Amino acid sequence: MTVQEPFELVVARHGGTVLRVCRAVLGPVDADDAWSATFLSALVAYPQLAPDSNVEAWLVTIAHRKAIDHTRATSRRAVPVDVLPERAASPGADARDLDLWSALAALPTKQRQVVAYHHLGGLAYAQVADLLGGTAVAARRAGADGIATLRRTYGATASASNSRRQQ
């Protein structure tokens, strides 16, 4: 039986490599955060790591994923600006969006969830069925019913909005 070395030695041996990877991907400012996140995740998973594993490659993989997570999180954050730009929107677009949201909200829960997961989230019906319980066939049916209802409701609302604008 092979015993794993203490985690402190793993950090000492591979910390520099992980930091270089983080710096290469994120730059010097954000690298320390990714380095810390890498070793926190590694600490949790280390006891389950196979004794013959390539620890350095494993840590670099974790560092790469943490760097991607950091980049994604940064891209979602608001960027402060001195002056807010003017909002460019087509006339009536807000009303149409609200109409669609109202139509979605009026759907039964299962239909709304299937429409969201499949049509908006891009999941296959089998994956939707796994999330919600039931079968892929039932998810497909709920999605079809939900889309049909949206087309009837949204189509009627859009037609009414267009006729009001034309008057």
C-alpha positions in Angstrom: 0.0 0.0 0.0 1.4 3.4 -1.0 0.8 6.2 1.4 0.2 9.7 0.0 2.7 12.4 1.1 1.4 15.1 3.4 -0.5 17.9 1.5 1.9 20.5 2.8 4.7 18.9 0.8 2.5 18.8 -2.3 1.9 22.6 -1.9 5.6 23.2 -1.4 6.6 21.0 -4.3 4.0 22.2 -6.9 3.0 25.6 -5.7 5.3 27.4 -8.0 4.1 25.6 -11.1 0.5 26.2 -10.2 1.2 29.9 -9.6 3.0 30.1 -13.0 -0.1 28.6 -14.7 -2.4 31.0 -12.9 -0.3 34.0 -13.9 -0.1 32.9 -17.5 -3.8 32.6 -17.8 -5.0 35.4 -15.6 -2.1 37.8 -15.2 -0.3 38.8 -12.0 -3.2 40.6 -10.4 -5.7 37.7 -10.2 -3.3 34.8 -10.1 -3.0 34.6 -6.3 -6.8 34.2 -5.9 -6.8 31.4 -8.4 -3.8 29.8 -6.8 -5.6 29.8 -3.4 -8.8 28.4 -4.9 -6.8 25.7 -6.6 -5.2 24.4 -3.4 -8.4 24.7 -1.5 -10.2 22.5 -4.0 -7.2 20.2 -4.1 -7.1 19.9 -0.3 -10.7 18.6 -0.3 -10.1 16.1 -3.2 -6.6 15.0 -2.2 -7.6 12.1 0.1 -9.5 10.4 -2.8 -6.6 10.9 -5.4 -5.1 7.6 -6.5 -1.6 7.1 -5.1 -0.1 6.6 -8.5 -1.6 9.8 -10.0 0.4 12.6 -11.6 -0.1 15.2 -8.8 1.4 18.0 -10.8 -0.9 17.4 -13.8 -3.8 17.1 -11.5 -3.1 20.4 -9.9 -2.5 22.2 -13.2 -5.9 20.9 -14.4 -7.5 22.3 -11.3 -5.7 25.6 -11.7 -6.8 25.8 -15.3 -10.4 25.3 -14.3 -10.2 27.8 -11.5 -8.7 30.3 -13.9 -11.6 29.7 -16.3 -14.1 30.1 -13.4 -12.4 33.4 -12.4 -12.5 34.7 -16.0 -16.2 33.8 -16.3 -17.0 35.5 -13.0 -15.1 38.6 -14.0 -16.9 38.9 -17.3 -20.3 38.8 -15.4 -19.4 41.6 -13.1 -20.7 45.1 -13.8 -18.1 47.6 -14.9 -18.5 51.0 -13.2 -18.8 54.0 -15.5 -19.1 57.7 -15.0 -22.0 58.3 -17.3 -24.7 55.8 -18.2 -25.2 55.3 -21.9 -28.5 56.1 -23.5 -30.6 53.0 -23.9 -31.2 52.1 -27.5 -34.4 50.1 -27.9 -37.0 49.7 -30.6 -40.4 51.2 -29.8 -42.6 48.7 -28.1 -39.8 46.1 -27.4 -40.2 46.4 -23.7 -43.9 45.8 -23.9 -43.3 42.7 -26.1 -40.8 41.4 -23.6 -43.1 41.9 -20.7 -45.9 40.2 -22.7 -43.7 37.2 -23.3 -42.6 37.1 -19.7 -46.3 37.2 -18.6 -47.1 34.4 -21.0 -44.2 32.3 -19.7 -45.2 33.0 -16.1 -48.8 31.9 -16.8 -47.7 28.4 -18.0 -48.1 25.5 -15.6 -44.8 24.9 -13.7 -43.8 21.7 -15.6 -44.3 23.4 -19.0 -42.5 26.6 -17.9 -39.5 24.5 -16.6 -39.3 22.4 -19.7 -39.5 25.4 -22.0 -36.8 27.1 -19.9 -34.4 24.1 -19.7 -34.9 22.9 -23.3 -35.6 25.9 -25.4 -33.7 28.5 -23.5 -31.1 26.4 -21.7 -30.4 24.0 -24.6 -30.7 20.8 -22.6 -31.9 17.6 -24.3 -35.3 16.3 -23.3 -33.6 13.3 -21.6 -31.6 15.8 -19.4 -34.7 17.8 -18.7 -36.4 14.6 -17.6 -33.5 13.8 -15.3 -33.7 17.2 -13.7 -37.5 17.3 -13.3 -38.3 13.6 -12.9 -40.3 11.7 -15.4 -39.5 10.5 -18.9 -38.1 12.3 -22.0 -41.4 11.7 -23.8 -43.3 13.4 -21.0 -40.8 16.3 -21.1 -41.2 16.6 -24.8 -45.0 16.7 -24.5 -44.8 19.3 -21.7 -42.5 21.4 -23.9 -44.7 21.1 -27.0 -47.8 22.1 -25.0 -45.9 25.0 -23.4 -44.6 26.3 -26.8 -48.1 25.9 -28.3 -49.6 27.9 -25.5 -46.9 30.6 -25.8 -47.5 30.8 -29.6 -51.3 31.2 -29.0 -50.8 33.7 -26.2 -47.8 35.6 -27.5 -49.1 35.6 -31.0 -52.5 37.0 -29.9 -50.7 39.6 -27.7 -48.3 40.5 -30.5 -51.2 40.9 -33.0 -53.1 43.1 -30.5 -50.0 45.2 -29.9 -49.3 45.6 -33.6 -52.9 46.6 -34.4 -52.8 49.2 -31.6 -49.6 50.6 -33.0 -51.1 50.8 -36.5 -54.2 52.7 -35.3 
